[in-house]
């Protein structure tokens, strides 16, 4: 559930009703990876991977390829999805790769999970293609390759990924 607060001073839209660490809608990783990361209209880079906390079943952050060709970590908690962009209050929220050890120890890249088998109540239903996250970063559905067709399966405590590394 999104909290309704007044507009943030750094957001582009005065009608924005979300705070950092919340999105204005559900989104798939594929959708998120196609967005620009901006601060006050200036493009800082683009996400190249989603970093998941498997114990909690949620997004902890993004791996961002910045304009200087360096990879940096962007915490989910500092990000707003609005107006088709990932908005941040400052470039200073991007953590250099060498300083991102704390986050790296607690996350797994989505790209390393794609292609792993997904089970529903003990039956293999296909291979992971994508995840859908809610407005607060919680994984709410898995997109699975089911006989060559992508199928979105909602999480209801009955799905397991890769033999139990993620349960939702």
C-alpha positions in Angstrom: 0.0 0.0 0.0 1.5 3.3 -1.0 1.6 6.2 1.4 0.2 9.4 0.1 2.6 12.2 0.9 3.0 15.5 -0.8 5.1 15.9 -3.9 8.8 15.5 -3.4 10.9 18.5 -4.2 13.1 16.6 -6.7 10.3 14.8 -8.6 9.4 15.9 -12.1 5.7 15.6 -11.7 3.9 17.8 -9.1 1.1 15.1 -8.8 3.6 12.4 -7.8 2.1 10.4 -4.9 4.9 8.0 -4.0 8.0 8.3 -1.9 11.5 6.9 -2.5 11.5 3.1 -2.3 8.0 2.9 -3.7 6.7 2.8 -7.3 3.5 4.1 -8.7 2.6 0.7 -10.1 3.7 -3.0 -10.4 6.4 -3.5 -13.0 8.3 -6.4 -14.5 12.1 -6.5 -14.5 12.0 -6.3 -18.3 10.1 -3.0 -18.0 12.4 -1.6 -15.3 15.6 -2.5 -17.3 14.3 -0.4 -20.2 14.1 2.8 -18.2 16.5 5.7 -17.8 17.8 6.7 -14.3 17.5 10.5 -14.0 18.1 13.2 -11.4 16.2 16.5 -12.2 16.0 15.6 -15.9 19.6 14.6 -16.3 20.2 11.0 -17.4 22.7 9.2 -15.1 22.5 5.8 -16.7 20.3 2.8 -17.2 19.7 -0.4 -15.2 21.3 -3.5 -16.5 20.2 -6.0 -13.8 17.9 -6.3 -10.8 19.4 -7.3 -7.5 17.1 -9.5 -5.4 17.1 -10.3 -1.7 16.0 -13.9 -1.9 15.3 -14.3 1.8 12.8 -11.5 1.7 11.6 -12.1 -1.9 12.1 -8.4 -2.8 14.2 -6.1 -4.9 17.1 -4.6 -2.9 18.4 -2.5 -5.8 19.6 -2.1 -9.4 22.9 -2.5 -11.1 23.2 0.7 -13.2 25.5 1.3 -16.2 26.3 5.0 -15.9 27.3 7.5 -18.5 31.0 7.1 -17.6 30.7 3.3 -18.4 31.1 2.4 -14.7 28.7 0.0 -13.0 27.1 1.3 -9.8 24.5 0.1 -7.3 21.3 2.0 -6.9 19.3 1.1 -3.8 15.6 0.5 -4.4 14.9 2.6 -1.3 16.3 5.7 -3.0 14.3 5.2 -6.3 10.9 6.3 -7.5 9.4 4.9 -10.7 7.3 7.6 -12.2 6.7 9.2 -15.6 8.4 6.1 -17.2 11.7 6.8 -15.5 13.6 5.8 -12.4 14.0 9.1 -10.5 16.6 9.7 -7.8 17.1 12.7 -5.6 20.9 12.9 -6.3 23.7 11.2 -8.1 25.2 10.6 -4.7 22.7 7.7 -4.1 24.6 5.6 -6.7 27.1 3.5 -4.9 30.4 2.7 -6.6 31.1 -0.9 -7.3 34.0 -1.1 -4.8 31.7 0.3 -2.0 28.7 -2.0 -2.8 30.0 -5.1 -1.0 27.3 -4.8 1.7 24.6 -5.0 -0.9 26.3 -7.6 -3.1 26.6 -10.0 -0.2 22.9 -9.9 0.4 21.6 -10.1 -3.2 21.5 -12.2 -6.3 21.3 -10.8 -9.8 18.1 -11.6 -11.6 20.1 -12.5 -14.7 21.7 -15.4 -12.8 18.3 -16.8 -11.9 16.7 -16.6 -15.3 16.4 -20.1 -16.9 16.1 -21.9 -13.5 13.2 -24.3 -13.1 10.1 -23.0 -11.3 7.9 -25.4 -9.3 4.3 -25.1 -8.4 3.2 -27.4 -5.5 6.1 -29.7 -6.3 5.6 -29.8 -10.1 8.0 -28.3 -12.6 6.0 -25.7 -14.6 8.8 -24.2 -16.7 11.9 -21.9 -16.6 12.1 -18.4 -15.1 11.9 -15.6 -17.6 11.1 -12.6 -15.5 9.7 -11.3 -12.2 7.0 -8.8 -11.4 7.4 -6.5 -8.4 4.8 -4.5 -6.6 5.0 -0.8 -5.6 7.2 -1.6 -2.6 9.6 -4.0 -4.4 8.1 -7.3 -3.3 8.2 -10.1 -5.9 4.5 -10.8 -6.6 4.7 -13.0 -9.7 7.1 -15.0 -11.8 7.0 -15.1 -15.6 7.7 -18.7 -16.7 8.4 -20.3 -20.1 5.6 -22.8 -20.2 5.9 -25.0 -23.3 7.4 -22.1 -25.3 4.8 -19.5 -24.1 5.5 -16.9 -21.4 3.0 -17.3 -18.6 2.8 -15.1 -15.5 2.2 -17.1 -12.3 1.2 -15.1 -9.2 3.1 -15.8 -6.0 0.9 -17.4 -3.4 3.4 -19.2 -1.2 3.3 -22.1 -3.6 6.1 -21.3 -6.1 9.7 -22.3 -5.7 12.6 -21.2 -7.9 15.7 -23.4 -8.5 14.9 -26.0 -5.9 13.9 -23.6 -3.2 16.4 -20.7 -3.4 13.3 -18.4 -3.8 9.9 -19.2 -2.4 6.9 -17.0 -3.2 
